[in-house]
Amino acid sequence: MAKQLTLLFWSAIYGLVLGYIVSALTGAEFNIAYSIGIPMVTSLIVMNLLAPMLTSNTKSQNKQ
């Protein structure tokens, strides 16, 4: 659970920074909800898809 909370925190920070930079370069309106929400949801999906694959590889390597 701590890994996911850390991931949510840093994805929100990076999303804000990236959203601000992109909105400044394109001249679009900076939307905080999109800048935080999309990276957080995407990172949770990626984390939950990658975590089982990574743990299964380390367990099989430890048995050998």
matplotlib code that plots the C-alpha trace (Angstrom):
import matplotlib.pyplot as plt

x = [0.0, 2.9, 4.3, 1.0, 0.7, 4.2, 3.5, 0.3, 2.2, 5.0, 2.8, 0.7, 3.8, 5.2, 1.8, 1.5, 4.9, 4.4, 0.9, 2.1, 5.0, 2.8, 0.1, 2.6, 4.2, 0.9, -0.9, -3.7, -5.4, -3.8, -6.2, -5.1, -7.7, -6.5, -2.9, -3.2, -5.9, -4.7, -1.1, -2.4, -4.9, -2.4, 0.3, -2.0, -3.0, 0.6, 1.7, -1.0, -0.3, 3.5, 3.7, 2.6, 5.0, 7.9, 7.2, 6.7, 10.1, 12.0, 10.3, 11.2, 14.8, 15.1, 14.0, 16.8]
y = [0.0, 2.4, 1.8, 2.8, 5.9, 7.0, 6.3, 8.4, 11.3, 11.4, 10.9, 13.9, 16.0, 15.0, 15.4, 19.0, 19.9, 18.3, 19.8, 23.3, 23.1, 21.7, 24.2, 27.1, 25.8, 25.3, 28.3, 26.1, 26.6, 24.9, 22.5, 21.1, 18.3, 16.8, 17.4, 15.4, 12.9, 11.4, 10.6, 9.2, 6.8, 5.8, 5.1, 3.0, 0.9, 0.5, -0.4, -3.0, -4.6, -4.6, -5.7, -9.3, -9.8, -8.4, -10.4, -13.7, -13.3, -12.7, -15.7, -18.1, -16.8, -17.4, -21.0, -21.9]
z = [0.0, 0.7, -2.8, -4.3, -2.2, -3.1, -6.7, -6.5, -4.9, -7.4, -10.4, -9.2, -8.9, -12.3, -13.8, -12.5, -13.8, -17.2, -17.5, -16.7, -19.1, -22.0, -21.4, -21.4, -24.6, -26.4, -25.1, -23.7, -20.4, -17.5, -15.9, -12.5, -12.4, -15.7, -14.8, -11.6, -12.5, -15.7, -14.5, -11.2, -12.9, -15.5, -13.0, -10.9, -13.9, -15.0, -11.5, -11.0, -14.4, -14.0, -10.3, -10.8, -13.7, -11.7, -8.5, -10.4, -12.1, -8.8, -7.1, -9.9, -9.9, -6.1, -6.4, -8.9]

ax = plt.figure().add_subplot(projection="3d")
ax.plot(x, y, z, "-o")
ax.set_aspect("equal")
plt.show()
